[in-house]
Amino acid sequence: MIGRQIFEGDIVLLEYQAVPQDGDLVAALIDNESTIKTLVRKSGNLWLRAENPRYPDLIPALDLQVQGVGRAVIRMLTK
């Protein structure tokens, strides 16, 4: 998620009962795999946009369930 300034080791805080909007950072279950991506809603269709150009967008073959909406990122200053 380098395009959203989220890096390896960061902790993403999620709100589970939030209604996801287009462009929100979400934790989602897509075709039985968990991921954190940007939600895209267009013409009634939903898919997940990767914010790292090295990874493709994810279009569900079967199912897309939003598990939570990202609200904050925690980054440790030292290891």
PyMOL Python script that loads the backbone (N, CA, C, O; Angstrom):
from pymol import cmd

cmd.read_pdbstr("""\
ATOM      1  N   MET A   1       0.830  -1.194   0.000  1.00  0.00           N
ATOM      2  CA  MET A   1       0.000   0.000   0.000  1.00  0.00           C
ATOM      3  C   MET A   1       0.872   1.254   0.000  1.00  0.00           C
ATOM      4  O   MET A   1       0.563   2.240   0.669  1.00  0.00           O
ATOM      5  N   ILE A   2       1.954   1.201  -0.754  1.00  0.00           N
ATOM      6  CA  ILE A   2       2.876   2.335  -0.743  1.00  0.00           C
ATOM      7  C   ILE A   2       2.206   3.619  -1.226  1.00  0.00           C
ATOM      8  O   ILE A   2       2.613   4.711  -0.829  1.00  0.00           O
ATOM      9  N   GLY A   3       1.193   3.505  -2.070  1.00  0.00           N
ATOM     10  CA  GLY A   3       0.477   4.683  -2.543  1.00  0.00           C
ATOM     11  C   GLY A   3      -0.359   5.341  -1.457  1.00  0.00           C
ATOM     12  O   GLY A   3      -0.769   6.493  -1.604  1.00  0.00           O
ATOM     13  N   ARG A   4      -0.617   4.625  -0.373  1.00  0.00           N
ATOM     14  CA  ARG A   4      -1.367   5.168   0.771  1.00  0.00           C
ATOM     15  C   ARG A   4      -0.458   5.369   1.976  1.00  0.00           C
ATOM     16  O   ARG A   4      -0.938   5.621   3.082  1.00  0.00           O
ATOM     17  N   GLN A   5       0.851   5.260   1.770  1.00  0.00           N
ATOM     18  CA  GLN A   5       1.846   5.448   2.827  1.00  0.00           C
ATOM     19  C   GLN A   5       1.685   4.441   3.969  1.00  0.00           C
ATOM     20  O   GLN A   5       1.879   4.781   5.136  1.00  0.00           O
ATOM     21  N   ILE A   6       1.329   3.197   3.621  1.00  0.00           N
ATOM     22  CA  ILE A   6       1.246   2.104   4.587  1.00  0.00           C
ATOM     23  C   ILE A   6       2.322   1.105   4.201  1.00  0.00           C
ATOM     24  O   ILE A   6       2.375   0.639   3.063  1.00  0.00           O
ATOM     25  N   PHE A   7       3.189   0.777   5.173  1.00  0.00           N
ATOM     26  CA  PHE A   7       4.360  -0.036   4.884  1.00  0.00           C
ATOM     27  C   PHE A   7       4.394  -1.299   5.733  1.00  0.00           C
ATOM     28  O   PHE A   7       3.658  -1.430   6.710  1.00  0.00           O
ATOM     29  N   GLU A   8       5.262  -2.224   5.342  1.00  0.00           N
ATOM     30  CA  GLU A   8       5.424  -3.473   6.073  1.00  0.00           C
ATOM     31  C   GLU A   8       5.718  -3.168   7.542  1.00  0.00           C
ATOM     32  O   GLU A   8       6.570  -2.337   7.855  1.00  0.00           O
ATOM     33  N   GLY A   9       5.006  -3.845   8.431  1.00  0.00           N
ATOM     34  CA  GLY A   9       5.161  -3.638   9.857  1.00  0.00           C
ATOM     35  C   GLY A   9       4.170  -2.647  10.444  1.00  0.00           C
ATOM     36  O   GLY A   9       4.002  -2.598  11.662  1.00  0.00           O
ATOM     37  N   ASP A  10       3.505  -1.851   9.598  1.00  0.00           N
ATOM     38  CA  ASP A  10       2.487  -0.924  10.089  1.00  0.00           C
ATOM     39  C   ASP A  10       1.257  -1.707  10.545  1.00  0.00           C
ATOM     40  O   ASP A  10       1.004  -2.819  10.081  1.00  0.00           O
ATOM     41  N   ILE A  11       0.505  -1.110  11.452  1.00  0.00           N
ATOM     42  CA  ILE A  11      -0.740  -1.700  11.946  1.00  0.00           C
ATOM     43  C   ILE A  11      -1.877  -0.806  11.481  1.00  0.00           C
ATOM     44  O   ILE A  11      -1.857   0.403  11.712  1.00  0.00           O
ATOM     45  N   VAL A  12      -2.873  -1.402  10.822  1.00  0.00           N
ATOM     46  CA  VAL A  12      -4.038  -0.658  10.344  1.00  0.00           C
ATOM     47  C   VAL A  12      -5.191  -0.908  11.305  1.00  0.00           C
ATOM     48  O   VAL A  12      -5.562  -2.054  11.558  1.00  0.00           O
ATOM     49  N   LEU A  13      -5.757   0.175  11.838  1.00  0.00           N
ATOM     50  CA  LEU A  13      -6.927   0.077  12.706  1.00  0.00           C
ATOM     51  C   LEU A  13      -8.181   0.155  11.846  1.00  0.00           C
ATOM     52  O   LEU A  13      -8.313   1.031  10.993  1.00  0.00           O
ATOM     53  N   LEU A  14      -9.096  -0.776  12.086  1.00  0.00           N
ATOM     54  CA  LEU A  14     -10.308  -0.894  11.280  1.00  0.00           C
ATOM     55  C   LEU A  14     -11.553  -0.609  12.105  1.00  0.00           C
ATOM     56  O   LEU A  14     -11.601  -0.895  13.302  1.00  0.00           O
ATOM     57  N   GLU A  15     -12.552  -0.045  11.454  1.00  0.00           N
ATOM     58  CA  GLU A  15     -13.881   0.099  12.045  1.00  0.00           C
ATOM     59  C   GLU A  15     -14.776  -0.924  11.352  1.00  0.00           C
ATOM     60  O   GLU A  15     -15.022  -0.842  10.149  1.00  0.00           O
ATOM     61  N   TYR A  16     -15.258  -1.888  12.137  1.00  0.00           N
ATOM     62  CA  TYR A  16     -15.983  -3.008  11.543  1.00  0.00           C
ATOM     63  C   TYR A  16     -17.420  -2.686  11.150  1.00  0.00           C
ATOM     64  O   TYR A  16     -17.942  -3.313  10.228  1.00  0.00           O
ATOM     65  N   GLN A  17     -18.067  -1.754  11.797  1.00  0.00           N
ATOM     66  CA  GLN A  17     -19.464  -1.483  11.474  1.00  0.00           C
ATOM     67  C   GLN A  17     -19.636  -0.285  10.549  1.00  0.00           C
ATOM     68  O   GLN A  17     -20.764   0.139  10.297  1.00  0.00           O
ATOM     69  N   ALA A  18     -18.562   0.256  10.048  1.00  0.00           N
ATOM     70  CA  ALA A  18     -18.648   1.403   9.142  1.00  0.00           C
ATOM     71  C   ALA A  18     -19.166   0.958   7.775  1.00  0.00           C
ATOM     72  O   ALA A  18     -18.898  -0.157   7.326  1.00  0.00           O
ATOM     73  N   VAL A  19     -19.902   1.839   7.133  1.00  0.00           N
ATOM     74  CA  VAL A  19     -20.373   1.582   5.771  1.00  0.00           C
ATOM     75  C   VAL A  19     -19.279   2.039   4.816  1.00  0.00           C
ATOM     76  O   VAL A  19     -18.956   3.226   4.786  1.00  0.00           O
ATOM     77  N   PRO A  20     -18.699   1.127   4.034  1.00  0.00           N
ATOM     78  CA  PRO A  20     -17.591   1.509   3.163  1.00  0.00           C
ATOM     79  C   PRO A  20     -18.052   2.370   1.991  1.00  0.00           C
ATOM     80  O   PRO A  20     -19.100   2.130   1.391  1.00  0.00           O
ATOM     81  N   GLN A  21     -17.243   3.375   1.685  1.00  0.00           N
ATOM     82  CA  GLN A  21     -17.511   4.275   0.570  1.00  0.00           C
ATOM     83  C   GLN A  21     -16.448   4.077  -0.508  1.00  0.00           C
ATOM     84  O   GLN A  21     -15.371   3.545  -0.239  1.00  0.00           O
ATOM     85  N   ASP A  22     -16.756   4.500  -1.708  1.00  0.00           N
ATOM     86  CA  ASP A  22     -15.810   4.458  -2.808  1.00  0.00           C
ATOM     87  C   ASP A  22     -14.534   5.200  -2.408  1.00  0.00           C
ATOM     88  O   ASP A  22     -14.598   6.346  -1.964  1.00  0.00           O
ATOM     89  N   GLY A  23     -13.387   4.560  -2.562  1.00  0.00           N
ATOM     90  CA  GLY A  23     -12.118   5.185  -2.238  1.00  0.00           C
ATOM     91  C   GLY A  23     -11.622   4.904  -0.832  1.00  0.00           C
ATOM     92  O   GLY A  23     -10.496   5.272  -0.495  1.00  0.00           O
ATOM     93  N   ASP A  24     -12.443   4.252   0.008  1.00  0.00           N
ATOM     94  CA  ASP A  24     -12.015   3.917   1.363  1.00  0.00           C
ATOM     95  C   ASP A  24     -10.985   2.799   1.339  1.00  0.00           C
ATOM     96  O   ASP A  24     -11.014   1.921   0.476  1.00  0.00           O
ATOM     97  N   LEU A  25     -10.078   2.848   2.300  1.00  0.00           N
ATOM     98  CA  LEU A  25      -9.166   1.744   2.551  1.00  0.00           C
ATOM     99  C   LEU A  25      -9.965   0.704   3.317  1.00  0.00           C
ATOM    100  O   LEU A  25     -10.557   1.021   4.349  1.00  0.00           O
ATOM    101  N   VAL A  26      -9.992  -0.546   2.828  1.00  0.00           N
ATOM    102  CA  VAL A  26     -10.790  -1.585   3.475  1.00  0.00           C
ATOM    103  C   VAL A  26      -9.988  -2.868   3.653  1.00  0.00           C
ATOM    104  O   VAL A  26      -9.081  -3.170   2.878  1.00  0.00           O
ATOM    105  N   ALA A  27     -10.345  -3.607   4.686  1.00  0.00           N
ATOM    106  CA  ALA A  27      -9.933  -4.999   4.812  1.00  0.00           C
ATOM    107  C   ALA A  27     -11.075  -5.794   4.198  1.00  0.00           C
ATOM    108  O   ALA A  27     -12.238  -5.582   4.541  1.00  0.00           O
ATOM    109  N   ALA A  28     -10.749  -6.701   3.299  1.00  0.00           N
ATOM    110  CA  ALA A  28     -11.799  -7.418   2.592  1.00  0.00           C
ATOM    111  C   ALA A  28     -11.439  -8.877   2.404  1.00  0.00           C
ATOM    112  O   ALA A  28     -10.269  -9.258   2.357  1.00  0.00           O
ATOM    113  N   LEU A  29     -12.481  -9.677   2.298  1.00  0.00           N
ATOM    114  CA  LEU A  29     -12.354 -11.076   1.943  1.00  0.00           C
ATOM    115  C   LEU A  29     -12.836 -11.178   0.497  1.00  0.00           C
ATOM    116  O   LEU A  29     -14.018 -10.985   0.214  1.00  0.00           O
ATOM    117  N   ILE A  30     -11.915 -11.480  -0.411  1.00  0.00           N
ATOM    118  CA  ILE A  30     -12.252 -11.567  -1.829  1.00  0.00           C
ATOM    119  C   ILE A  30     -11.928 -12.973  -2.308  1.00  0.00           C
ATOM    120  O   ILE A  30     -10.774 -13.401  -2.301  1.00  0.00           O
ATOM    121  N   ASP A  31     -12.970 -13.680  -2.723  1.00  0.00           N
ATOM    122  CA  ASP A  31     -12.822 -15.068  -3.177  1.00  0.00           C
ATOM    123  C   ASP A  31     -12.020 -15.889  -2.165  1.00  0.00           C
ATOM    124  O   ASP A  31     -11.105 -16.629  -2.530  1.00  0.00           O
ATOM    125  N   ASN A  32     -12.383 -15.744  -0.882  1.00  0.00           N
ATOM    126  CA  ASN A  32     -11.801 -16.492   0.244  1.00  0.00           C
ATOM    127  C   ASN A  32     -10.353 -16.130   0.574  1.00  0.00           C
ATOM    128  O   ASN A  32      -9.659 -16.931   1.201  1.00  0.00           O
ATOM    129  N   GLU A  33      -9.879 -14.959   0.175  1.00  0.00           N
ATOM    130  CA  GLU A  33      -8.544 -14.484   0.552  1.00  0.00           C
ATOM    131  C   GLU A  33      -8.663 -13.092   1.152  1.00  0.00           C
ATOM    132  O   GLU A  33      -9.377 -12.237   0.627  1.00  0.00           O
ATOM    133  N   SER A  34      -7.951 -12.871   2.265  1.00  0.00           N
ATOM    134  CA  SER A  34      -7.990 -11.572   2.942  1.00  0.00           C
ATOM    135  C   SER A  34      -6.935 -10.627   2.369  1.00  0.00           C
ATOM    136  O   SER A  34      -5.844 -11.047   1.982  1.00  0.00           O
ATOM    137  N   THR A  35      -7.287  -9.342   2.324  1.00  0.00           N
ATOM    138  CA  THR A  35      -6.354  -8.333   1.841  1.00  0.00           C
ATOM    139  C   THR A  35      -6.781  -6.960   2.352  1.00  0.00           C
ATOM    140  O   THR A  35      -7.899  -6.785   2.836  1.00  0.00           O
ATOM    141  N   ILE A  36      -5.883  -5.999   2.239  1.00  0.00           N
ATOM    142  CA  ILE A  36      -6.213  -4.599   2.510  1.00  0.00           C
ATOM    143  C   ILE A  36      -5.939  -3.829   1.221  1.00  0.00           C
ATOM    144  O   ILE A  36      -4.820  -3.825   0.709  1.00  0.00           O
ATOM    145  N   LYS A  37      -6.969  -3.188   0.714  1.00  0.00           N
ATOM    146  CA  LYS A  37      -6.874  -2.466  -0.556  1.00  0.00           C
ATOM    147  C   LYS A  37      -7.840  -1.283  -0.521  1.00  0.00           C
ATOM    148  O   LYS A  37      -8.555  -1.081   0.461  1.00  0.00           O
ATOM    149  N   THR A  38      -7.853  -0.512  -1.596  1.00  0.00           N
ATOM    150  CA  THR A  38      -8.790   0.593  -1.762  1.00  0.00           C
ATOM    151  C   THR A  38     -10.038   0.075  -2.469  1.00  0.00           C
ATOM    152  O   THR A  38      -9.949  -0.579  -3.508  1.00  0.00           O
ATOM    153  N   LEU A  39     -11.200   0.373  -1.897  1.00  0.00           N
ATOM    154  CA  LEU A  39     -12.469  -0.067  -2.474  1.00  0.00           C
ATOM    155  C   LEU A  39     -12.850   0.846  -3.634  1.00  0.00           C
ATOM    156  O   LEU A  39     -12.791   2.071  -3.520  1.00  0.00           O
ATOM    157  N   VAL A  40     -13.240   0.239  -4.745  1.00  0.00           N
ATOM    158  CA  VAL A  40     -13.722   0.993  -5.907  1.00  0.00           C
ATOM    159  C   VAL A  40     -15.159   0.549  -6.179  1.00  0.00           C
ATOM    160  O   VAL A  40     -15.446  -0.641  -6.307  1.00  0.00           O
ATOM    161  N   ARG A  41     -16.040   1.524  -6.263  1.00  0.00           N
ATOM    162  CA  ARG A  41     -17.458   1.248  -6.552  1.00  0.00           C
ATOM    163  C   ARG A  41     -17.811   2.047  -7.798  1.00  0.00           C
ATOM    164  O   ARG A  41     -17.786   3.278  -7.783  1.00  0.00           O
ATOM    165  N   LYS A  42     -18.141   1.341  -8.880  1.00  0.00           N
ATOM    166  CA  LYS A  42     -18.447   2.021 -10.140  1.00  0.00           C
ATOM    167  C   LYS A  42     -19.570   1.273 -10.844  1.00  0.00           C
ATOM    168  O   LYS A  42     -19.478   0.067 -11.071  1.00  0.00           O
ATOM    169  N   SER A  43     -20.619   1.990 -11.182  1.00  0.00           N
ATOM    170  CA  SER A  43     -21.775   1.416 -11.890  1.00  0.00           C
ATOM    171  C   SER A  43     -22.322   0.179 -11.190  1.00  0.00           C
ATOM    172  O   SER A  43     -22.709  -0.791 -11.841  1.00  0.00           O
ATOM    173  N   GLY A  44     -22.350   0.219  -9.858  1.00  0.00           N
ATOM    174  CA  GLY A  44     -22.890  -0.900  -9.097  1.00  0.00           C
ATOM    175  C   GLY A  44     -21.929  -2.062  -8.896  1.00  0.00           C
ATOM    176  O   GLY A  44     -22.261  -3.027  -8.208  1.00  0.00           O
ATOM    177  N   ASN A  45     -20.746  -1.981  -9.484  1.00  0.00           N
ATOM    178  CA  ASN A  45     -19.751  -3.038  -9.335  1.00  0.00           C
ATOM    179  C   ASN A  45     -18.716  -2.637  -8.287  1.00  0.00           C
ATOM    180  O   ASN A  45     -18.393  -1.459  -8.133  1.00  0.00           O
ATOM    181  N   LEU A  46     -18.203  -3.638  -7.568  1.00  0.00           N
ATOM    182  CA  LEU A  46     -17.164  -3.422  -6.578  1.00  0.00           C
ATOM    183  C   LEU A  46     -15.916  -4.196  -6.939  1.00  0.00           C
ATOM    184  O   LEU A  46     -15.990  -5.346  -7.371  1.00  0.00           O
ATOM    185  N   TRP A  47     -14.766  -3.561  -6.762  1.00  0.00           N
ATOM    186  CA  TRP A  47     -13.499  -4.261  -6.861  1.00  0.00           C
ATOM    187  C   TRP A  47     -12.497  -3.556  -5.977  1.00  0.00           C
ATOM    188  O   TRP A  47     -12.802  -2.522  -5.382  1.00  0.00           O
ATOM    189  N   LEU A  48     -11.290  -4.119  -5.887  1.00  0.00           N
ATOM    190  CA  LEU A  48     -10.270  -3.578  -5.001  1.00  0.00           C
ATOM    191  C   LEU A  48      -9.084  -3.085  -5.821  1.00  0.00           C
ATOM    192  O   LEU A  48      -8.566  -3.801  -6.678  1.00  0.00           O
ATOM    193  N   ARG A  49      -8.662  -1.856  -5.548  1.00  0.00           N
ATOM    194  CA  ARG A  49      -7.541  -1.257  -6.264  1.00  0.00           C
ATOM    195  C   ARG A  49      -6.273  -1.387  -5.419  1.00  0.00           C
ATOM    196  O   ARG A  49      -6.247  -1.028  -4.242  1.00  0.00           O
ATOM    197  N   ALA A  50      -5.247  -1.901  -6.041  1.00  0.00           N
ATOM    198  CA  ALA A  50      -3.942  -1.966  -5.394  1.00  0.00           C
ATOM    199  C   ALA A  50      -3.320  -0.574  -5.446  1.00  0.00           C
ATOM    200  O   ALA A  50      -3.391   0.103  -6.471  1.00  0.00           O
ATOM    201  N   GLU A  51      -2.714  -0.152  -4.347  1.00  0.00           N
ATOM    202  CA  GLU A  51      -2.060   1.163  -4.307  1.00  0.00           C
ATOM    203  C   GLU A  51      -0.551   1.037  -4.494  1.00  0.00           C
ATOM    204  O   GLU A  51       0.201   1.980  -4.244  1.00  0.00           O
ATOM    205  N   ASN A  52      -0.129  -0.126  -4.931  1.00  0.00           N
ATOM    206  CA  ASN A  52       1.263  -0.376  -5.289  1.00  0.00           C
ATOM    207  C   ASN A  52       1.254  -0.779  -6.763  1.00  0.00           C
ATOM    208  O   ASN A  52       0.603  -1.764  -7.110  1.00  0.00           O
ATOM    209  N   PRO A  53       1.943  -0.064  -7.632  1.00  0.00           N
ATOM    210  CA  PRO A  53       1.890  -0.365  -9.064  1.00  0.00           C
ATOM    211  C   PRO A  53       2.434  -1.750  -9.427  1.00  0.00           C
ATOM    212  O   PRO A  53       2.241  -2.215 -10.550  1.00  0.00           O
ATOM    213  N   ARG A  54       3.103  -2.403  -8.495  1.00  0.00           N
ATOM    214  CA  ARG A  54       3.619  -3.754  -8.771  1.00  0.00           C
ATOM    215  C   ARG A  54       2.553  -4.834  -8.629  1.00  0.00           C
ATOM    216  O   ARG A  54       2.798  -5.989  -8.975  1.00  0.00           O
ATOM    217  N   TYR A  55       1.372  -4.473  -8.125  1.00  0.00           N
ATOM    218  CA  TYR A  55       0.311  -5.448  -7.900  1.00  0.00           C
ATOM    219  C   TYR A  55      -0.925  -5.075  -8.704  1.00  0.00           C
ATOM    220  O   TYR A  55      -1.213  -3.893  -8.890  1.00  0.00           O
ATOM    221  N   PRO A  56      -1.666  -6.089  -9.187  1.00  0.00           N
ATOM    222  CA  PRO A  56      -2.868  -5.812  -9.977  1.00  0.00           C
ATOM    223  C   PRO A  56      -4.064  -5.477  -9.094  1.00  0.00           C
ATOM    224  O   PRO A  56      -4.085  -5.791  -7.904  1.00  0.00           O
ATOM    225  N   ASP A  57      -5.062  -4.833  -9.700  1.00  0.00           N
ATOM    226  CA  ASP A  57      -6.349  -4.664  -9.037  1.00  0.00           C
ATOM    227  C   ASP A  57      -6.985  -6.039  -8.877  1.00  0.00           C
ATOM    228  O   ASP A  57      -6.669  -6.968  -9.620  1.00  0.00           O
ATOM    229  N   LEU A  58      -7.882  -6.163  -7.905  1.00  0.00           N
ATOM    230  CA  LEU A  58      -8.546  -7.443  -7.648  1.00  0.00           C
ATOM    231  C   LEU A  58     -10.031  -7.321  -7.961  1.00  0.00           C
ATOM    232  O   LEU A  58     -10.755  -6.548  -7.333  1.00  0.00           O
ATOM    233  N   ILE A  59     -10.462  -8.091  -8.935  1.00  0.00           N
ATOM    234  CA  ILE A  59     -11.876  -8.139  -9.311  1.00  0.00           C
ATOM    235  C   ILE A  59     -12.405  -9.483  -8.854  1.00  0.00           C
ATOM    236  O   ILE A  59     -11.862 -10.520  -9.236  1.00  0.00           O
ATOM    237  N   PRO A  60     -13.467  -9.491  -8.033  1.00  0.00           N
ATOM    238  CA  PRO A  60     -13.934 -10.765  -7.494  1.00  0.00           C
ATOM    239  C   PRO A  60     -14.515 -11.676  -8.564  1.00  0.00           C
ATOM    240  O   PRO A  60     -15.310 -11.251  -9.402  1.00  0.00           O
ATOM    241  N   ALA A  61     -14.101 -12.943  -8.517  1.00  0.00           N
ATOM    242  CA  ALA A  61     -14.692 -13.950  -9.398  1.00  0.00           C
ATOM    243  C   ALA A  61     -16.024 -14.424  -8.812  1.00  0.00           C
ATOM    244  O   ALA A  61     -16.979 -14.698  -9.537  1.00  0.00           O
ATOM    245  N   LEU A  62     -16.060 -14.514  -7.466  1.00  0.00           N
ATOM    246  CA  LEU A  62     -17.263 -15.011  -6.803  1.00  0.00           C
ATOM    247  C   LEU A  62     -17.826 -14.052  -5.771  1.00  0.00           C
ATOM    248  O   LEU A  62     -19.013 -13.727  -5.799  1.00  0.00           O
ATOM    249  N   ASP A  63     -16.970 -13.595  -4.853  1.00  0.00           N
ATOM    250  CA  ASP A  63     -17.498 -12.884  -3.704  1.00  0.00           C
ATOM    251  C   ASP A  63     -16.514 -11.832  -3.191  1.00  0.00           C
ATOM    252  O   ASP A  63     -15.300 -12.034  -3.222  1.00  0.00           O
ATOM    253  N   LEU A  64     -17.051 -10.720  -2.725  1.00  0.00           N
ATOM    254  CA  LEU A  64     -16.266  -9.661  -2.093  1.00  0.00           C
ATOM    255  C   LEU A  64     -17.023  -9.205  -0.853  1.00  0.00           C
ATOM    256  O   LEU A  64     -18.139  -8.693  -0.947  1.00  0.00           O
ATOM    257  N   GLN A  65     -16.401  -9.397   0.322  1.00  0.00           N
ATOM    258  CA  GLN A  65     -17.015  -8.991   1.584  1.00  0.00           C
ATOM    259  C   GLN A  65     -16.074  -8.027   2.293  1.00  0.00           C
ATOM    260  O   GLN A  65     -14.936  -8.374   2.609  1.00  0.00           O
ATOM    261  N   VAL A  66     -16.554  -6.822   2.537  1.00  0.00           N
ATOM    262  CA  VAL A  66     -15.761  -5.848   3.283  1.00  0.00           C
ATOM    263  C   VAL A  66     -15.849  -6.206   4.763  1.00  0.00           C
ATOM    264  O   VAL A  66     -16.942  -6.344   5.312  1.00  0.00           O
ATOM    265  N   GLN A  67     -14.684  -6.358   5.407  1.00  0.00           N
ATOM    266  CA  GLN A  67     -14.631  -6.748   6.806  1.00  0.00           C
ATOM    267  C   GLN A  67     -14.431  -5.548   7.732  1.00  0.00           C
ATOM    268  O   GLN A  67     -14.719  -5.636   8.926  1.00  0.00           O
ATOM    269  N   GLY A  68     -13.946  -4.441   7.199  1.00  0.00           N
ATOM    270  CA  GLY A  68     -13.744  -3.249   8.005  1.00  0.00           C
ATOM    271  C   GLY A  68     -13.181  -2.122   7.162  1.00  0.00           C
ATOM    272  O   GLY A  68     -12.585  -2.354   6.111  1.00  0.00           O
ATOM    273  N   VAL A  69     -13.376  -0.892   7.635  1.00  0.00           N
ATOM    274  CA  VAL A  69     -12.888   0.299   6.948  1.00  0.00           C
ATOM    275  C   VAL A  69     -11.703   0.848   7.743  1.00  0.00           C
ATOM    276  O   VAL A  69     -11.785   1.023   8.959  1.00  0.00           O
ATOM    277  N   GLY A  70     -10.604   1.115   7.038  1.00  0.00           N
ATOM    278  CA  GLY A  70      -9.414   1.639   7.687  1.00  0.00           C
ATOM    279  C   GLY A  70      -9.648   3.028   8.251  1.00  0.00           C
ATOM    280  O   GLY A  70     -10.186   3.902   7.571  1.00  0.00           O
ATOM    281  N   ARG A  71      -9.234   3.232   9.522  1.00  0.00           N
ATOM    282  CA  ARG A  71      -9.418   4.526  10.173  1.00  0.00           C
ATOM    283  C   ARG A  71      -8.109   5.160  10.612  1.00  0.00           C
ATOM    284  O   ARG A  71      -8.025   6.383  10.734  1.00  0.00           O
ATOM    285  N   ALA A  72      -7.069   4.335  10.855  1.00  0.00           N
ATOM    286  CA  ALA A  72      -5.798   4.888  11.326  1.00  0.00           C
ATOM    287  C   ALA A  72      -4.695   3.877  11.060  1.00  0.00           C
ATOM    288  O   ALA A  72      -4.945   2.684  10.887  1.00  0.00           O
ATOM    289  N   VAL A  73      -3.464   4.385  11.032  1.00  0.00           N
ATOM    290  CA  VAL A  73      -2.284   3.542  10.869  1.00  0.00           C
ATOM    291  C   VAL A  73      -1.336   3.815  12.029  1.00  0.00           C
ATOM    292  O   VAL A  73      -1.082   4.967  12.382  1.00  0.00           O
ATOM    293  N   ILE A  74      -0.824   2.754  12.609  1.00  0.00           N
ATOM    294  CA  ILE A  74       0.161   2.864  13.684  1.00  0.00           C
ATOM    295  C   ILE A  74       1.485   2.389  13.119  1.00  0.00           C
ATOM    296  O   ILE A  74       1.579   1.302  12.548  1.00  0.00           O
ATOM    297  N   ARG A  75       2.508   3.216  13.284  1.00  0.00           N
ATOM    298  CA  ARG A  75       3.847   2.871  12.794  1.00  0.00           C
ATOM    299  C   ARG A  75       4.817   2.935  13.972  1.00  0.00           C
ATOM    300  O   ARG A  75       4.906   3.945  14.670  1.00  0.00           O
ATOM    301  N   MET A  76       5.538   1.838  14.176  1.00  0.00           N
ATOM    302  CA  MET A  76       6.517   1.802  15.246  1.00  0.00           C
ATOM    303  C   MET A  76       7.728   2.634  14.813  1.00  0.00           C
ATOM    304  O   MET A  76       8.151   2.551  13.660  1.00  0.00           O
ATOM    305  N   LEU A  77       8.282   3.428  15.719  1.00  0.00           N
ATOM    306  CA  LEU A  77       9.441   4.256  15.407  1.00  0.00           C
ATOM    307  C   LEU A  77      10.754   3.474  15.494  1.00  0.00           C
ATOM    308  O   LEU A  77      11.726   3.804  14.815  1.00  0.00           O
ATOM    309  N   THR A  78      10.773   2.449  16.324  1.00  0.00           N
ATOM    310  CA  THR A  78      11.942   1.584  16.423  1.00  0.00           C
ATOM    311  C   THR A  78      11.496   0.138  16.450  1.00  0.00           C
ATOM    312  O   THR A  78      10.345  -0.157  16.773  1.00  0.00           O
ATOM    313  N   LYS A  79      12.388  -0.753  16.116  1.00  0.00           N
ATOM    314  CA  LYS A  79      12.049  -2.191  16.127  1.00  0.00           C
ATOM    315  C   LYS A  79      12.418  -2.835  17.421  1.00  0.00           C
ATOM    316  O   LYS A  79      12.204  -4.034  17.597  1.00  0.00           O
TER     317      LYS A  79
END
""", "prot")
cmd.dss("prot")
cmd.show_as("cartoon", "prot")
cmd.util.cbc("prot")
cmd.orient("prot")
